[in-house]
């Protein structure tokens, strides 16, 4: 393999990895949002309307204008959801309260 072919191969490899990195950075917030929303739905108390959870969750997120603050809040909620098997109604209400900007319950 000549130096020119190696250079082209390395350039293509760098371009491909840059595209993958850009796609991962672009879609990771959407993935985190989806995972947290699904976790809330799965761990919600029985008998809770899932469409109401969906609406409250998106209303809660729309109240946080800064993208970085929104991502930080989603990560904190995700960490809390990892620790619980089932949410109580109080936990769910506290997580999705817009006025307090969703302080994460302490257990």
N, C-alpha and C positions, 0 to 999 in steps of 0.2 A: 504494500500500500504506500503510495507516494505521500509526501507531506501535504500536497494540495488536497488529496482525498481525505486525509486525516483532519485537516482544518475544516473542510466542509462538514464532515461527520460531527466534529465537536461543536461547530456553529449550529447545526440542526439540533443536536442534543441540548444545547443551551437554550435555544429558542423554544423547544418543546417543554423543557422544565420551567421556563419563564411563563409560558401559557398556562401550565398546570398550577403554578403558584398563584398567578393572577385569578384563575377560576376559583381556587380554594379560598382566597381572601374575599372574593366577591360573594360566594355562596355560603360561607361559614355562618354569618349572622342569620341567614334564613334557616339553616339547618338547626342552629341553637334554638331559634324561635319555635320551630316545629317540634323539636324534642321536648322542650319545656311545656308547650301546650298539650302535647299528647300525655306527658307525665301527669299534668294537672287533671286531665280527663280520666286517666286510669286510677289515680289515687283519690279522686273525689269521693265524698260520702255517697253511699248508695241512695238512689232516689233523686239525685241532683240532676237537673236538666243540663245536658252537655252543650246545647246551643247557648244557654245562659252563661255558662262558664266561658265559652268561646267569645261571646260578646263582651263580657266583663274583662276578659284578659286583653282583648284588643283595645278596649276603652282605657284600661289601665296603662297600656303601652303608649297610646297616643297622648296621654297626659305628660309623658316624659319627652320633651322636645329634643334633647341632646342624644345623639346616637351612642356616644360612649357611655353615658349614664344609663341608657336603656340596656345596653349590653351588660354592664356591671350588675344591674338589677336582675336581669335574666340569669346570669351566672350564680348570683346569690340564691335565687329561688331554686335553681337546679341543685345547688349544694344542699339546700334544706330538703328538697324532695328525695334526695338520695338517702336521707337518714330516716325517713318515715315509711311505714308500710301502707297506711291509710290516713288520709287527712280527715280531721274533724271539720264540722261546718265552721267553727270559730277560726281554725287555721286557714281555711279557704277564704273566708271573709277578710281576714287580716292580710293575707297574701295579695288579694285583689282590690284592696281599698285604695281608691284614687286619692282621697284627701290626704292620707298619710304617705302617699307614694309607695304603698306596699311594703311596710317594714316586715322583715322576715321574722316569724315567731321564734321565740327562744325556747328550747326544750332542754 
